[in-house]
Amino acid sequence: MSLDDATLRAGLPITLERTDYDLGVERVEGKVRDTYVLDDGTRHLVTTDRISAFDRVLGTLPFKGQILNQLSAWWMSQTRELVPNHLVAVPDPAVSTVRSCEPLPIEFVMRAYITGVTSTSVWTHYDGGAREFCGHRLPDGLKKNEPLPEAILTPSTKAEKGGHDESVSRATLLERGVVDEATFDEAAAMAHRLFAKGREICRFKGLILVDTKYEIGRAPEGSLMVIDEIHTPDSSRYWRLETYEARMSAGEEPDSFDKEYVRRWLAAEGFKGDGPIPPIPDDVRVEASRRYIEACETIRGEPFEANLEPPIERIAKNLGVPS
């Protein structure tokens, strides 16, 4: 990994938690990204260092926004010919300028393994006795972290900030009128193509792309395209390929390079989404960032270069706005 412990710790006091730039346009604050809707048909997506899990914002990780933004931009450049996306430019390490699209009201979650610790995970339902998940019939005898018989799409509703997402089937979404059949099926096909390509690239790089989620939106001219992010350690689960079999045989959790590390720490502290959030120690924050960076470097095949400038001022300079 290109960053040593001292550099990672130097990032702790300069994490980007929130932005509030005067761009004279609409500002929307999500769990991780601050979106500035411009009047020229584009948006600035500022990827902060906030980390969310269990549908809650938990704190910040050093350099997380830079890692996510740059890795997502890499994936968008690699897959643009396969599935269209909204990326226009990357004016700052933590900012992407994108086309304005109307997001579909669901997330497209692709899963290739039975795993997870959240209430919406396949394993949580399966371990509780369920054998059907989002319209997919699951066989008996599966063990945690094993491959599913085939990759499946498990759509999720989008909860309001502070609420909980709900995993639902295609049939339920159509019955509720959340999305029409043609739109869903076109978006689902995009998700399947992108996930298959992501798994192929990751396996070549020595990683397992376990699961991921896609946001898909409709451009002004009517076409669908992937928005938000692609295959980052925030939206995806990554395991190390070379140690997977040995750790499964030993009954151990796979080596992960995503926010599952933080989820597991929180779960060990007794937190699974409700009640007060335990303060995340600096050692855990640094280790989580180290894993994010390793995933980023492994996938891109080049060192991650952290920018240590104060982020509020740096972004303002790069966007040409007052800080």
C-alpha positions as CSV (number, residue, x, y, z in Angstrom):
1,M,0.0,0.0,0.0
2,S,1.3,3.5,-0.9
3,L,0.3,5.3,2.3
4,D,2.0,4.6,5.6
5,D,0.4,4.8,9.0
6,A,1.7,8.3,9.7
7,T,0.1,9.7,6.5
8,L,-3.2,7.9,7.3
9,R,-3.2,9.4,10.8
10,A,-2.3,12.8,9.4
11,G,-5.6,12.6,7.5
12,L,-7.7,12.2,10.7
13,P,-8.0,15.8,11.7
14,I,-8.7,17.0,8.1
15,T,-11.6,14.8,7.1
16,L,-14.3,16.3,5.0
17,E,-17.5,16.0,7.0
18,R,-19.7,18.6,5.3
19,T,-19.7,21.2,2.6
20,D,-21.8,24.3,2.1
21,Y,-20.6,26.2,-1.0
22,D,-22.3,29.3,-2.4
23,L,-23.0,28.2,-5.9
24,G,-26.3,29.9,-6.2
25,V,-28.0,26.6,-6.9
26,E,-29.7,23.7,-5.1
27,R,-27.7,21.8,-2.6
28,V,-28.7,18.2,-1.6
29,E,-27.0,16.4,1.3
30,G,-27.0,12.6,1.1
31,K,-25.5,10.1,3.5
32,V,-22.1,10.4,1.8
33,R,-22.3,12.9,-1.0
34,D,-23.2,16.6,-1.1
35,T,-24.8,17.4,-4.5
36,Y,-24.8,20.8,-6.1
37,V,-27.4,21.0,-8.9
38,L,-26.2,23.6,-11.5
39,D,-28.4,25.4,-14.0
40,D,-26.4,24.2,-17.0
41,G,-27.6,20.6,-16.9
42,T,-24.8,19.3,-14.7
43,R,-24.1,18.7,-11.0
44,H,-21.1,18.7,-8.8
45,L,-21.0,15.5,-6.6
46,V,-18.7,16.1,-3.6
47,T,-17.8,12.8,-2.0
48,T,-17.2,13.6,1.6
49,D,-15.4,11.4,4.1
50,R,-18.6,10.4,5.9
51,I,-19.1,6.7,6.4
52,S,-22.6,5.2,6.5
53,A,-23.7,1.7,7.5
54,F,-27.0,0.3,8.8
55,D,-28.6,3.3,7.1
56,R,-26.9,5.7,9.5
57,V,-24.1,8.2,9.1
58,L,-21.4,7.0,11.6
59,G,-18.5,9.4,11.3
60,T,-15.6,10.0,8.9
61,L,-12.6,8.1,7.6
62,P,-9.4,9.8,6.4
63,F,-9.2,10.2,2.6
64,K,-12.4,8.2,2.0
65,G,-14.0,10.7,-0.3
66,Q,-10.9,10.9,-2.5
67,I,-10.6,7.1,-2.7
68,L,-14.3,6.6,-3.6
69,N,-14.4,9.5,-6.1
70,Q,-11.3,8.4,-8.0
71,L,-12.1,4.7,-8.0
72,S,-15.7,5.3,-9.2
73,A,-14.3,7.6,-12.0
74,W,-11.9,4.7,-13.0
75,W,-14.8,2.2,-13.2
76,M,-16.9,4.7,-15.2
77,S,-14.1,5.1,-17.8
78,Q,-13.6,1.3,-18.0
79,T,-17.3,0.5,-18.5
80,R,-18.7,3.4,-20.4
81,E,-18.9,1.4,-23.7
82,L,-20.8,-1.4,-21.9
83,V,-23.3,0.7,-19.9
84,P,-23.6,4.5,-20.2
85,N,-22.9,6.7,-17.1
86,H,-23.2,10.3,-16.1
87,L,-19.6,11.3,-15.6
88,V,-18.4,14.5,-17.3
89,A,-15.2,15.5,-15.5
90,V,-13.2,15.2,-12.2
91,P,-12.2,18.7,-11.2
92,D,-11.0,17.7,-7.7
93,P,-9.8,14.5,-6.0
94,A,-13.1,14.3,-4.2
95,V,-15.5,15.9,-6.8
96,S,-17.1,14.7,-10.0
97,T,-19.0,16.8,-12.4
98,V,-21.9,14.8,-13.8
99,R,-24.9,15.1,-16.1
100,S,-28.1,15.8,-14.2
101,C,-30.4,12.8,-14.3
102,E,-33.7,11.9,-12.5
103,P,-32.8,8.9,-10.2
104,L,-35.1,5.9,-10.3
105,P,-36.7,5.4,-6.9
106,I,-34.9,2.1,-6.2
107,E,-31.4,0.7,-5.9
108,F,-30.3,-2.2,-8.0
109,V,-28.4,-4.6,-5.7
110,M,-26.5,-7.4,-7.3
111,R,-25.3,-10.4,-5.1
112,A,-23.1,-13.4,-6.0
113,Y,-22.6,-14.7,-2.4
114,I,-24.7,-15.3,0.6
115,T,-23.3,-13.0,3.3
116,G,-23.8,-9.9,5.4
117,V,-24.7,-8.8,8.9
118,T,-27.4,-6.2,8.2
119,S,-31.2,-6.7,8.4
120,T,-31.4,-6.5,4.6
121,S,-28.7,-9.0,3.9
122,V,-29.4,-12.4,2.2
123,W,-27.6,-14.3,5.0
124,T,-29.7,-12.7,7.8
125,H,-32.9,-13.8,6.1
126,Y,-31.6,-17.2,5.2
127,D,-30.1,-17.9,8.6
128,G,-33.6,-17.0,10.0
129,G,-35.2,-19.8,8.0
130,A,-36.3,-17.9,4.8
131,R,-35.7,-19.7,1.5
132,E,-37.0,-17.0,-0.8
133,F,-35.4,-13.5,-1.1
134,C,-36.7,-10.8,-3.4
135,G,-38.4,-13.4,-5.5
136,H,-35.4,-15.7,-5.8
137,R,-35.7,-19.3,-4.4
138,L,-32.6,-20.3,-2.4
139,P,-31.6,-23.9,-1.9
140,D,-31.2,-25.5,1.5
141,G,-27.7,-26.2,2.9
142,L,-26.0,-22.9,2.0
143,K,-23.3,-21.7,4.4
144,K,-22.4,-18.1,5.2
145,N,-20.1,-16.5,2.6
146,E,-20.6,-19.3,0.0
147,P,-21.4,-18.5,-3.6
148,L,-25.1,-18.3,-4.6
149,P,-26.1,-20.7,-7.4
150,E,-26.1,-17.6,-9.7
151,A,-25.8,-13.9,-9.3
152,I,-29.2,-12.4,-8.4
153,L,-30.7,-8.9,-8.5
154,T,-32.3,-7.9,-5.2
155,P,-33.8,-4.4,-5.6
156,S,-34.1,-2.1,-2.6
157,T,-36.3,0.8,-1.8
158,K,-34.6,4.1,-0.9
159,A,-35.4,5.1,2.6
160,E,-35.5,8.8,3.8
161,K,-32.5,9.9,5.7
162,G,-32.5,8.0,9.0
163,G,-34.9,5.3,7.8
164,H,-34.2,1.8,6.7
165,D,-34.1,0.5,3.1
166,E,-36.4,-2.4,2.2
167,S,-35.3,-5.3,-0.1
168,V,-38.2,-6.2,-2.4
169,S,-38.9,-8.3,-5.4
170,R,-39.5,-7.1,-9.0
171,A,-43.1,-8.2,-8.7
172,T,-43.7,-6.2,-5.5
173,L,-42.2,-3.0,-7.1
174,L,-44.4,-3.4,-10.1
175,E,-47.5,-4.1,-8.0
176,R,-46.8,-1.0,-5.9
177,G,-46.3,1.1,-9.1
178,V,-42.9,2.2,-8.0
179,V,-41.5,1.8,-11.5
180,D,-42.9,0.5,-14.8
181,E,-42.0,-2.9,-16.2
182,A,-40.1,-1.7,-19.2
183,T,-37.9,0.7,-17.1
184,F,-37.2,-1.9,-14.5
185,D,-36.2,-4.6,-17.0
186,E,-33.9,-2.2,-18.9
187,A,-32.2,-1.0,-15.8
188,A,-32.0,-4.6,-14.5
189,A,-30.2,-5.7,-17.7
190,M,-27.7,-2.8,-17.2
191,A,-27.0,-3.9,-13.7
192,H,-26.4,-7.6,-14.7
193,R,-24.0,-6.5,-17.5
194,L,-22.1,-4.2,-15.2
195,F,-21.8,-6.7,-12.4
196,A,-20.6,-9.4,-14.7
197,K,-17.9,-7.1,-16.1
198,G,-16.9,-6.0,-12.6
199,R,-16.6,-9.6,-11.3
200,E,-14.4,-10.4,-14.4
201,I,-12.1,-7.5,-13.8
202,C,-11.8,-8.0,-10.1
203,R,-11.0,-11.7,-10.4
204,F,-8.2,-10.8,-12.8
205,K,-6.9,-8.4,-10.1
206,G,-7.1,-11.0,-7.3
207,L,-10.3,-9.8,-5.7
208,I,-13.8,-11.2,-5.4
209,L,-16.6,-8.7,-6.2
210,V,-19.1,-10.2,-3.8
211,D,-22.1,-7.8,-4.2
212,T,-22.7,-4.2,-5.1
213,K,-25.5,-1.7,-5.7
214,Y,-26.2,0.6,-8.6
215,E,-28.1,3.8,-8.8
216,I,-29.7,4.4,-12.3
217,G,-31.2,7.6,-13.5
218,R,-33.0,8.9,-16.6
219,A,-31.3,11.6,-18.6
220,P,-33.3,14.6,-20.0
221,E,-33.5,13.0,-23.4
222,G,-35.0,9.9,-21.9
223,S,-32.1,7.4,-21.8
224,L,-31.1,5.4,-18.7
225,M,-27.6,5.6,-17.3
226,V,-25.7,4.6,-14.2
227,I,-25.3,7.5,-11.7
228,D,-23.7,8.1,-8.3
229,E,-20.9,5.6,-8.1
230,I,-19.7,2.2,-9.5
231,H,-17.9,-0.6,-7.6
232,T,-16.5,1.5,-4.7
233,P,-15.8,-0.1,-1.3
234,D,-18.8,1.9,-0.1
235,S,-21.3,0.4,-2.6
236,S,-19.6,-3.0,-3.0
237,R,-18.2,-5.8,-0.9
238,Y,-14.7,-7.0,-1.8
239,W,-12.9,-10.1,-0.6
240,R,-9.3,-11.2,-1.3
241,L,-9.4,-14.1,-3.8
242,E,-6.2,-15.9,-2.8
243,T,-7.2,-16.4,0.9
244,Y,-10.9,-17.1,0.4
245,E,-10.9,-20.9,0.3
246,A,-8.5,-21.2,3.3
247,R,-10.5,-18.8,5.4
248,M,-13.7,-20.6,4.5
249,S,-12.2,-24.0,5.4
250,A,-11.1,-22.5,8.8
251,G,-14.5,-21.1,9.5
252,E,-13.2,-17.5,9.4
253,E,-14.6,-14.4,7.7
254,P,-13.1,-13.6,4.3
255,D,-10.5,-10.8,4.1
256,S,-12.6,-7.8,3.2
257,F,-11.7,-4.4,1.6
258,D,-14.9,-2.5,2.2
259,K,-17.0,-1.0,5.0
260,E,-17.9,-4.5,6.2
261,Y,-14.9,-4.2,8.4
262,V,-16.6,-1.2,10.2
263,R,-20.0,-3.0,10.2
264,R,-18.4,-6.0,11.9
265,W,-16.7,-3.8,14.5
266,L,-20.0,-2.1,15.2
267,A,-21.9,-5.4,15.4
268,A,-19.3,-6.6,18.0
269,E,-20.1,-3.5,20.0
270,G,-23.8,-4.4,20.0
271,F,-24.8,-1.8,17.4
272,K,-26.9,-3.0,14.4
273,G,-28.6,0.3,13.3
274,D,-30.7,1.4,16.2
275,G,-29.9,3.4,19.3
276,P,-26.7,5.5,20.0
277,I,-23.8,5.0,17.6
278,P,-20.6,3.9,19.4
279,P,-17.7,6.3,18.8
280,I,-15.4,4.7,16.2
281,P,-11.8,4.6,17.6
282,D,-9.1,6.2,15.4
283,D,-7.4,2.8,15.0
284,V,-10.5,1.4,13.4
285,R,-10.9,4.5,11.2
286,V,-7.3,4.2,10.0
287,E,-7.6,0.5,9.4
288,A,-10.8,1.0,7.4
289,S,-9.1,3.6,5.2
290,R,-6.1,1.3,4.7
291,R,-8.5,-1.4,3.4
292,Y,-10.3,1.1,1.1
293,I,-6.9,2.2,-0.3
294,E,-5.7,-1.4,-0.9
295,A,-8.9,-2.2,-2.8
296,C,-8.5,1.0,-4.9
297,E,-4.8,0.3,-5.7
298,T,-5.4,-3.3,-6.5
299,I,-8.2,-2.6,-8.9
300,R,-6.6,0.4,-10.6
301,G,-3.1,-1.0,-10.6
302,E,-1.5,2.2,-9.5
303,P,-0.7,3.9,-6.1
304,F,-3.3,6.1,-4.5
305,E,-2.0,9.6,-3.9
306,A,-3.7,11.3,-1.0
307,N,-4.1,15.1,-1.1
308,L,-3.3,16.5,2.3
309,E,-4.5,20.1,1.6
310,P,-7.4,21.3,3.8
311,P,-10.3,19.9,1.7
312,I,-12.8,22.8,2.1
313,E,-10.4,25.3,0.7
314,R,-9.0,23.0,-1.9
315,I,-12.4,22.1,-3.3
316,A,-13.5,25.7,-3.4
317,K,-10.3,26.6,-5.3
318,N,-10.8,23.8,-7.8
319,L,-14.5,24.7,-8.4
320,G,-13.8,28.4,-8.5
321,V,-16.2,29.3,-5.7
322,P,-15.9,31.0,-2.3
323,S,-15.1,28.7,0.6
